[in-house]
Amino acid sequence: MFKHSYLTRSIKRATLLGLAGSLSLAVHAQDNNAGTDAQAEETVEKIQVTGSRIARPELSTPAPTITVSAEEIARFGTPDLGSILAELPAIAAGSTLVGNNNSNANAGISSPDLRSLGEKRTLVLVNGKRHVAGSPFSNAVDTGSIPAALIERIEVITGGASAIYGSDAVSGVINVILRDDFEGLEFNADMTTDLEDIGYNTNVYSFLVGATTEDGRGNVTFFAETNHIDEVMKPEMQQFQNWGTIENPEDGGEDDGIVDRLRVPNVGSEMINRFGVLNPFGSGSRITFNADGSPRDQVSRIGDNSFAFGSFDQAYDSVFFTEDYENYIPDQETLTLASTFRWDLNDNARFYGDVKYVDKYIEQQFQPSFRFGNVTINVSENAFLDESTRARLISEGQSGNIRMARFFDDIGNRSASNDRKLWRVMTGVKGFFTLGDTDFDYDVYYSRGEVSNERRTLNDLIPDNLVAALDAVVDPETGEAVCRSQLPSAQGEGYEDPASVNGDQCVAFNPFGFGQASAEAYDFVSGDVTRTDEIEQQYYGATLAFDSANWFNLPGGAMGFAMGYEHRTEEVTTTTDEFTKAGFFTNAATPDSFGGYDVDEYFLEVRLPLLSDMTFAHEFSIDGAFRGADYSHAGNADAWQVGFMWAPVEDVRLRGTTGEAVRAPNVDEAFSPQSPGFARVSDPCDADNIDNDPDRRANCAAIGIPEGFEANDNVSVNILSGGNPDLFSETSESTTVGIVWTPAFIENLSVTLDWYDIEISDAIIEVSAQDIVNNCVDATGGPDTVFCAQVDRNELNDVDLVRTGFVNAARIETSGIEFQVRYVTDLTDFDLPGEVRLNFQGNIVDELNEFEFQTRPDEIDVEVGEVGDPEYQFRTIVDYRIDDWNFNYTSRFIDRSALFDVSPGGDTPEDASPAFVGTMWTHDFSVEHIYNEHVELSLILRNAFNKVPPGYTDNALYDLVGRRISAGITVRFE
């Protein structure tokens, strides 16, 4: 059999956590040496309890580490691991399942964002090894593809760890450690439903079976799981009421002590709806229609938000409200099949591996295709316009073409589906060999991962065909409505068919009312967009670890060494359907995309136990690591880290790390072609924004914007963005310093307190459309011609198109304090039954700043204290265990957060009221019961007091669902 002492096995587990120093203690005990075994067990005991009476690996590492157990994970009541992790104080929620609910490409993806530095700067490992990415636009792992039922624990390590793990570990590492060597059969079923009648439901069913050979040399497990998350739309949520801001009529100007804008419900646009609006921008009667096509006057707003939007006294069906088409969470169905295996080749070598297949199908809704005043109706000749409306418009002097605005959701919502299939295999051989009297631990491994995703966006408009179909006239021979393009007698001299696709098949489209057009007309003006993403990751590598015990010892013990090499390739391909590439749909033409790179890396780690068991030096050790990398697309990049652990006395440990980490540009950043998209842009030249910068007013006038301009900026604008092959690796400098206190006089108490500081230079950013538009008119000495050249405005002076791209330009910095208190006490010491476990953890952010252009240090974007990045977050877990029962209380605290830009020179609470989202403190209760040796039951009440944020924020950090209940059963035979 594969024979290792208990010590060696513990060390190898530590290796998975990046505990390079532990590698130095590797010892292989022989079965026939009982004395050595006893000594090893004693040594392990010292390792496990040094500084603590509770065995937790994070207490013996220089880097701050937080552990999340499988038991804790089960209490969250969701199958989505990314959403679970986002409830930890150190992790942001912007890239979770809910955070990505407005993204087609990233729909269904849930990636952790450690320290709010971006999900692409958080490295997620599975059993200490890299995992294929979930999206073609990032190296970030979709943690939703890791089934929670297979997880043993999760380790979250703060600070740059590129010297140990390679690129992407800028803010830290999240290592997901899976169960293995399972014997027996296990079935799990978990269901969650909300108690507020919003339709939030999840269910998970999993099956695990494993067996070990009679001689113990081999083990194999098989796992299958299916889970489903029901779609929930925003109108179904209890707090959303189409909140927005309107002008305060009592406002006298900036900084007058009176709030400028008020947050109110029912903010929408009367200028567009699903029935059609004639004269949406004025110049005549604003007329809309009932569903049957009969006309009616459009309602009027009672408060002004902007040119296009305002507030109404109720949610009229003839007013467009954005939330009508917005998801809270998409519909997602996931199938996972997985297997692990290991076989002891001999006493010194083990063949191991795991394989996984995940099929996720996601459906979500987007705004239907629309035309906002950029199509016209011929009043005199349109075949579908009712005679009363025609006469009214002509009497007002409108007999020719007039503007129309309309959503085309009678064609069908512009729903999007993602069918994302992931396949991954990891295999290798690990063991030890002996040279002289020194044992060398090794691990040789190979992994391949592939993701294939078919993205379909349904019911997109073909604008040119729509123009042709709306130009409907009456055929005098048949009396039927036909396209002008199909009736030569109605065309006139110089007429050109506007249709771009199958113009000879044009079918007249009735836009008045809802569902009044024919199925043939719908087909002529719309189509489906299809894109296919292919992601491939391959890598192989080897590690070697040994110590100096047989050569020499330092005063604190033997030096430890670890070294290795890894080669990795990443490739991404995106293929788009021919119609989209030709630019027939509302989006600009999207080309196919391909890119990839490879990297060779080598690394060395060393641990120096300088002192031990001395006065004021119970333990003093220094750890060091270096990694060199050669990227085919970004050149050389080096990372290093130095850490220390000093225990002046047994109960107190001081620890710290400092180092430099790197992140190489991913495939999207380096190789993506120019592609279209949408973005919301608040026009800096709008009358409400023009005085937010001292240079704006003059610069807006210089580019032709009239005084008092009111922008139509509540609708998305087109953007064009692409990659940059000249990018190089961004670097970060990180430092952590902390203390671990495990007092001997309070048994089973541990307190950790760590300060962290991370600064990223040459950060790769895609300059946002908003910043490009702002920088155009915020420059001193006149408009910035470079940025202004990236902005197109239409004839109404509204922003129409913004060109963006990736650059090494930014600096990002964060610092703060993280702490954790854990305590376990047996109540029998107080003549009471049971046991109490306490886990209190928190994160206090001191700074979180982004300098979009690091050469402009005065242009600072302060994020801490804003919604999504609170200054304080705390989490409390209390367990009371008695016999076969466990009662749990868990609470989560999020500090009051601003709804405005808190940066110097940014906004103020006077700009809009309410200006803050108040403190959110939610409370969960659960009970778990071991019914018998085979059955375990659980019941969980989450957000027991239904504490949800106000409807004017939908930030994914908050619990937006409210009160819900989960029930689970586990049946196990071992």
VEXTORTI-104168 format. One record per residue (C-alpha): x, y, z; residue in three letters. Coordinates in pm, whole numbers, plus 50000, padded with zeros to 5 digits. Layout:
<rs>
XYZala
...
</rs>
This chain:
<rs>
500005000050000met
500825036749959phe
502455042050299lys
502835076250454his
502915085650815ser
500085106350961tyr
502495135450952leu
503175132850579thr
499495131050497arg
498845162150705ser
501655180050528ile
500295170950188lys
496905184950283arg
498675216450389ala
500445217750053thr
497055221049884leu
496535252650086leu
499775268049975gly
501535261850303leu
504945259550149ala
506605259550486gly
504895227550586ser
506615209750301leu
509895212050484ser
508655188850755leu
507955159250527ala
508885126750694val
508065091350582his
507725067350869ala
508145030050823gln
505595006350967asp
508284986851149asn
509555017051340asn
507035022251617ala
509205047251793gly
509465069051487thr
505705066751442asp
505115078051796ala
507525106851750gln
505845116751426ala
502425116451590glu
503785138551866glu
505265162151608thr
501975163951422val
500255172551745glu
502635201551790lys
502045213051433ile
498315211151470gln
498135229551804val
501015253951781thr
499455286251900gly
496025270351929ser
494205241452086arg
491895240251785ile
493345223751477ala
492885248851198arg
495425252950920pro
494935290350881glu
496345296851228leu
499765282951135ser
500325301750809thr
501865335950750pro
498965345850522ala
495495353150660pro
493195323950584thr
489485318850639ile
487915284150631thr
484325276550531val
483145241750624ser
480745219150433ala
478315222850722glu
478245260650678glu
477805257650301ile
474725235850343ala
472975263150544arg
472905288850265phe
470005271950090gly
471295276849735thr
473155254249493pro
475185283749361asp
478625284049523leu
479475319049402gly
476445333449580ser
477475314749894ile
480985328949887leu
479665364149828ala
478165363750178glu
481645362450329leu
482725397250440pro
485845397150220ala
484095388549891ile
482055411549665ala
478975400549471ala
479265418649138gly
480025387048939ser
477635362649104thr
474625346448942leu
472555377049038val
475355401548960gly
475525388148603asn
471775389048551asn
472025415848283asn
474775398748084ser
474185375047795asn
477755362447765ala
478145357048142asn
474615345448217ala
474635317748474gly
478255323648568ile
479045329548934ser
482605339949018ser
483975352849349pro
485515387449368asp
487925388949661leu
488485423749808arg
486365439749529ser
489405440249302leu
487605421549023gly
486825384948971glu
489645381748719lys
492115389848998arg
490855361949224thr
492365327849154leu
490025298649221val
491625264449264leu
490075230149303val
492175207549525asn
495075231349477gly
494955229349095lys
493755253848832arg
490315250748676his
489135260348327val
487375294148303ala
483635297448258gly
483505326748016ser
485505336447705pro
485865371347851phe
487785362648166ser
490015336748328asn
487625336248623ala
486245302348723val
482495296548727asp
482155283549081thr
478605274048993gly
480145244548809ser
481515230949138ile
478745211649317pro
478405222049680ala
477575186249785ala
481115175149693leu
482905202049893ile
484765193150211glu
485845228650289arg
486915261250127ile
490045281050212glu
490185318350137val
493705332750141ile
494235370350134thr
497085387849956gly
499015382749636gly
499845345949594ala
501215345549240ser
504605333749368ala
502905301649479ile
500105296849227tyr
500895318848928gly
498955345448743ser
495575358848861asp
496255354649235ala
496475392349282val
493905397349555ser
494205361949687gly
493245325749637val
490075306049696ile
490875269249721asn
487915245349701val
488805211949859ile
486595183049753leu
485665151149931arg
487545120349821asp
488045084149923asp
484335080749994phe
483005046250075glu
479325038250069gly
476235054849927leu
474845089549991glu
471715106849866phe
470915143549922asn
467795163549851ala
467445200749929asp
464605224249841met
464185261549900thr
461135283649852thr
460435319349948asp
457675328550192leu
456815362050029glu
455085348049717asp
457685359749464ile
458315325949305gly
461875320149424tyr
462475282549423asn
465525260249407thr
465955222749432asn
468995200249442val
469185162349415tyr
472525144649434ser
473795109149454phe
477295098049561leu
478635062649567val
482145050749640gly
484065018849702ala
487545008549815thr
489284976649713thr
489684949549978glu
493414955850007asp
492874993450036gly
494995001449732arg
492235016449521gly
489155037949557asn
486625050949307val
483635074049352thr
480795084249122phe
478685115249170phe
475555128048996ala
473595159449070glu
470785179148917thr
469715213149043asn
467265239048926his
466835276049005ile
463555291948894asp
463585324948710glu
462345355048907val
461565388048734met
461875421248913lys
458155429648905pro
457585398449115glu
459885410849391met
458335426749698gln
460405459049706gln
460745469149342phe
458345496049218gln
460245511548927asn
462115535549152trp
464055564249001gly
464895600549063thr
463025631948964ile
463825668748990glu
462885684449322asn
460695714549237pro
461795731649559glu
465495729449469asp
467165763249430gly
470495751349288gly
473675733149384glu
474685732949752asp
471685753049867asp
470815728650143gly
467815715649950ile
467875681249789val
468295683549411asp
466455651649319arg
463985628649493leu
463815590749470arg
460235580849391val
458445550049257pro
456845546348913asn
459555563148708val
459155554048343gly
458805568047993ser
455605578547823glu
457505582147498met
457675544847425ile
455675513747505asn
454585480447360arg
451545495447186phe
453365522646989gly
453645560047052val
453265585946776leu
455065619146813asn
457045605847110pro
459155637547131phe
456325662247075gly
455735683246759ser
452165670346763gly
449705651446977ser
451365622747161arg
449105593747077ile
449315558047192thr
447035528147149phe
445135501347329asn
446055465147270ala
443395462246997asp
444885491546806gly
442325517946902ser
443895551946979pro
444115570447308arg
445985600647433asp
449135592447623gln
449205599747995val
451385627648131ser
454135626248388arg
453935643848724ile
457675647248779gly
460715650248551asp
463595625948554asn
465055634648215ser
463985641947862phe
462645606647813ala
461665596248166phe
459505609448444gly
457355598448737ser
453705588648726phe
450995585548987asp
450615548648906gln
452125521448689ala
450155527848367tyr
450235500348107asp
450965526447839ser
454185537448014val
457445518947971phe
459075507948297phe
462525492248273thr
461895466948550glu
459155450348345asp
461865432748146tyr
464585428048406glu
465615395748575asn
466415392448939tyr
467725357648875ile
467675337248553pro
466225302748511asp
469025277348544gln
469125239748521glu
472385221348592thr
473425185348549leu
476745174048699thr
478435140348655leu
481765134548828ala
484135107348937ser
487315104849144thr
489755076049150phe
493095066049299arg
495255035149280trp
498405027849477asp
500945016349221leu
503285005949500asn
504195016349850asp
505645049149726asn
503465060049432ala
499775067549388arg
497925072749060phe
495015096649112tyr
492545117148919gly
489095131348878asp
486815138248584val
483775160848564lys
481035169748316tyr
478675199048381val
475775209648159asp
474155242748255lys
471185256548066tyr
470295292648146ile
467405313748023glu
466915350448103gln
464995380347973gln
466165413147827phe
464325443547698gln
462615435047370pro
463945450747055ser
462765486447019phe
462845516946797arg
462925550046982phe
461775575946734gly
464035563346457asn
461205548646251val
458385568146086thr
454755563945991ile
453315579745676asn
450175596145811val
448405600045477ser
449145566045331glu
449725540945612asn
447375511645562ala
446895503745932phe
446425538346085leu
442805542946191asp
440915570846018glu
440155590946331ser
443835593346419thr
444755601146059arg
442265629446048ala
443405643346381arg
447065643746279leu
446335659445941ile
444255686146113ser
447335694246320glu
449415698246004gly
451025663646010gln
450245646745680ser
453675632445595gly
456085610645794asn
456005613446174ile
458185596546432arg
457135565446619met
458595547446921ala
457745511747013arg
458885480547193phe
458355449446984phe
457675424247258asp
454705410447063asp
457405395146846ile
458695379847171gly
460995391147448asn
464615394047349arg
465225363947571ser
468665348647586ala
469715313047647ser
473095298247729asn
473765261247694asp
477155258347865arg
478865224447876lys
482045219448079leu
484345189448072trp
487475186348285arg
489925158948371val
492775160348622met
495175131648669thr
498635125348802gly
501025104549006val
502225115249347lys
504395098549606gly
507925099249736phe
511335085149664phe
514505083849871thr
517985095249775leu
520505087750043gly
518545092450361asp
516415120850228thr
512815115950120asp
511485136249830phe
507745141849786asp
506665146349426tyr
503515152949227asp
503385149948847val
500055160348700tyr
498115168748384tyr
494785186148333ser
492565194548040arg
489375214748060gly
486945224947789glu
483865247147789val
481425249347500ser
478645274747517asn
475905282147266glu
474435316547326arg
471155324747157arg
469395358347167thr
465865354747039leu
463645379346853asn
466115406146757asp
464935431546503leu
466225434546149ile
465895472846135pro
466045476645758asp
463315450845712asn
461225468145978leu
461455501145791val
460185483945479ala
457385465645663ala
456175497145845leu
455865515445515asp
452545498445450ala
450105510745185val
446795497845049val
446965478244724asp
444145493944517pro
443515461544335glu
443035439344643thr
442285464444915gly
444895446745128glu
447825461845313ala
451165455645141val
454705468645168cys
455365498344944arg
458395478944821ser
455975453244673gln
453685478444499leu
455495496844214pro
452615521144162ser
453165535144514ala
456925538644498gln
457535570444309gly
460635581344129glu
463975571344283gly
462455547344534tyr
464865521744686glu
463785491544885asp
465145496945241pro
465055459645331ala
468425442645364ser
467255406345391val
464875389545145asn
463245422145048gly
461015405244791asp
459285386945078gln
458255418445268cys
455015415745466val
453265447145590ala
453555452345966phe
450775466946178asn
452515484946471pro
449365499146634phe
448335480046946gly
449715446747060phe
449845415146853gly
448085430946556gln
450685420846299ala
450685387246125ser
453065358946204ala
454585363645858glu
455275400145935ala
456955391146263tyr
459175366246085asp
460155391645821phe
461325418146068val
463105396246326ser
465545367946374gly
467705350146631asp
471345357246710val
473555326946774thr
477095326846908arg
479245297047006thr
482095300047256asp
484845274047289glu
487325275747577ile
490215251747622glu
492765249547900gln
495605224547920gln
498475222748161tyr
501005198648299tyr
503525202248574gly
505565186848850ala
506465196149206thr
509185183349437leu
509465188949812ala
512105178550068phe
513895190750378asp
517445193750506ser
517065171350811ala
519675146450697asn
522155173550599trp
521795201150855phe
519325218251085asn
518795254551175leu
518195263151541pro
514455259851479gly
514635227851278gly
515235215650925ala
514905238550625met
512115230050385gly
512205232750009phe
509625230149732ala
510135235749362met
508335228849040gly
507535236248679tyr
504255241248495glu
503295246448131his
499825259648048arg
497905268747732thr
494675288547709glu
492625291647390glu
489285308647322val
487155309147007thr
483835326946951thr
481855320946633thr
478875342346535thr
476055335146292asp
476315349945942glu
473385374145982phe
474985390346286thr
478395392146122lys
476755409745828ala
475205435746063gly
471565428345978phe
470345430146340phe
470125459546581thr
473655452546701asn
476625462746493ala
478305435246293ala
480145411146524thr
483165392846384pro
484375358646487asp
487035358946756ser
490045337046826phe
492995340247059gly
495275320847285gly
498595319647462tyr
500915296347646asp
503125301247948val
506065283348105asp
506525287848478glu
509015276148737tyr
508875282349109phe
510835277649429leu
509675279449789glu
511755277650105val
511075277650477arg
513655287750735leu
512795277551094pro
515265300951259leu
514335296551627leu
512105275051843ser
511435268052210asp
513455297952326met
512655327552545thr
510565351852338phe
510935328152045ala
508655298552089his
508705298351710glu
510315321151457phe
510365311751090ser
510655328850755ile
509075316950432asp
510055327650082gly
508745320249733ala
509665330249379phe
507985322449048arg
509195331648701gly
506855330448402ala
507335334548029asp
504085343247847tyr
503885339947470ser
501755371547446his
502945392747739ala
506615384447791gly
508305376648122asn
506675382148459ala
508205374948798asp
506465371749133ala
507865368049483trp
506695366049841gln
508315366450184val
506475357450502gly
507255353550869phe
505745336851173met
506945347251519trp
505495333051838ala
507215350952127pro
505155328852357val
503065298452284glu
499765317152306asp
500585345852070val
501745344951710arg
502665374351492leu
502535367951118arg
502995386950798gly
503675385550428thr
504905409350163thr
505375403349796gly
504655411249437glu
502015393449230ala
501175394848860val
498215390548630arg
498805384948261ala
496215397848013pro
493565372147940asn
492535361547590val
489675386347566asp
491785415847677glu
494565407747434ala
492875393047128phe
489175401247104ser
488145419046780pro
486075450446771gln
482615439746885ser
479355458046958pro
477505461047284gly
475365484347495phe
476085507347788ala
474245532647998arg
475825567247973val
474875597448179ser
475595626147943asp
478035650548108pro
476605678447889cys
473125673948031asp
471935704248226ala
471925683448545asp
475555672948503asn
477245701548323ile
478545718648636asp
479975687148795asn
483365696248646asp
484665731948605pro
485675726148242asp
482475709948119arg
480305739548034arg
482845755447801ala
483865722547643asn
480275711347581cys
479605744247406ala
482775739447201ala
481525706447061ile
478165721446969gly
475925712447264ile
473325739847321pro
472765756847655glu
470195739247875gly
470555706347684phe
468465677747824glu
469915644547717ala
467945613547640asn
470325592747851asp
468025567648018asn
468365543647728val
471365522847634ser
473845535347377val
475855514447134asn
479485507347213ile
482305491347018leu
485075474747217ser
488025452247144gly
491315437447261gly
494855451347269asn
497775428347170pro
500275452647323asp
499105447247680leu
501595435347942phe
501165419648285ser
499785440948563glu
501595438948897thr
500525442249256ser
502355448049580glu
500665433149883ser
501435432950253thr
499665415750540thr
500505418050910val
498535400651178gly
498305384351516ile
496915350851628val
495935347251993trp
495085313152137thr
495165318152515pro
495885287452719ala
493675300453001phe
490605300552769ile
490445266452613glu
489365264252250asn
489445301752186leu
491285316151886ser
491385352451777val
492985364151452thr
493435400251345leu
495135409051015asp
495815441450831trp
496115439350453tyr
497265463750189asp
497165456749814ile
498195480849540glu
497875471649171ile
499835490648910ser
499395490548532asp
495995474848591ala
494305463748273ile
490985481148229ile
488495485747954glu
487965522947965val
484245526348023ser
481945544147784ala
481035568248065gln
484665577548128asp
485355582747759ile
482375606047726val
483355624248047asn
487015627947953asn
486005643247621cys
484605674047796val
486415673948132asp
489865682847997ala
491455715848085thr
492135738947791gly
489435726047559gly
487845692947460pro
490175662947459asp
490325654347091thr
491505618547156val
488485609947368phe
486025630947168cys
486995611546855ala
485665580147029gln
482155594947074val
479475598246805asp
476405619646869arg
473185619346664asn
471235648246518glu
469615654246858leu
473085657247017asn
472525625247218asp
475395600747255val
474865574046990asp
478095553646983leu
481175551047206val
484345532247113arg
486195515947402thr
489205493047453gly
491705477447695phe
494805495447824val
497435491548102asn
496415524148259ala
494905520948604ala
495985518348962arg
493805501249221ile
494475500649592glu
492745486549893thr
493545481850259ser
491685471250567gly
491425448650867ile
490045413550875glu
489385394551195phe
487915361951316gln
487005349151662val
486295312351718arg
485325296252043tyr
484085261952144val
482945253352494thr
481455222552650asp
478545233952865leu
478995204553097thr
481735225653256asp
478865248053371phe
476585219153465asp
474565224553147leu
473975200452859pro
475455204252513gly
478205223652341glu
478345259252202val
480435269651900arg
480965306251808leu
482425319951486asn
482515357751447phe
484275372551145gln
484435406850994gly
486055429450738asn
486685466550786ile
487745483750465val
489955513950517asp
490375523050151glu
489275510649811leu
490405534849545asn
490655532949169glu
492675556348955phe
491475549148605glu
494535567048476phe
497415561948717gln
499175592148569thr
496345613848704arg
496525608249083pro
494085636749141asp
491355617848952glu
490495593349228ile
487425571249239asp
486705562249602val
484575530849625glu
484535522549996val
481305532650158gly
479285530549839glu
476585504749771val
478305471749697gly
481475481349885asp
480485488550246pro
483035499250502glu
481945473250758tyr
480735437550711gln
480325411950989phe
479125376051005arg
478185357051321thr
477615319651352ile
476455303451675val
475875266051707asp
474325247852000tyr
474865210151980arg
473135185452206ile
472975148352143asp
471755143351785asp
470565179151741trp
472275210951626asn
470625245151649phe
472205273151450asn
471905310851441tyr
473685330351167thr
473575367751111ser
475015390650847arg
475645427750895phe
476235452550610ile
477025488450696asp
475075518450569arg
476185525950213ser
475975556149987ala
473985557449665leu
476205585349535phe
479835589049435asp
481735595649758val
484955605249577ser
486485639549639pro
484775663149399gly
482095637149335gly
478505638249449asp
476985648049783thr
473975635949983pro
472185666949856glu
472185653749500asp
469415628349560ala
467345616949855ser
467375591650006pro
471155592149964ala
471945560250153phe
470865524250186val
470605518750556gly
472315492250762thr
471165457450665met
471235430850937trp
469695397450847thr
469155367251071his
468985330350986asp
467935300651198phe
468385263851130ser
468055230351298val
469815198251200glu
468955164051334his
470665130351305ile
467535109151287tyr
469445076451293asn
472765062951171glu
471625066250810his
469385097050795val
470055133850865glu
467435161250839leu
467715199050821ser
465355228750823leu
466595264050754ile
464825297550783leu
466805324450603arg
466245361650656asn
463725353350926ala
462565389350971phe
462315396450595asn
464875424350592lys
465355435650230val
466895467750098pro
464695495149950pro
463615491249590gly
465945518249461tyr
468915494549485thr
469295460149331asp
472925454549424asn
473695417449437ala
475535420849769leu
472185423549947tyr
469645396550018asp
466975408149774leu
464685377949813val
463665381050175gly
462285353950401arg
462625318550266arg
462715283250397ile
464875253550304ser
464535216950390ala
467005189150329gly
467515152250382ile
470685131450360thr
470535093650346val
473885076550390arg
475065040350405phe
478745034550476glu
</rs>
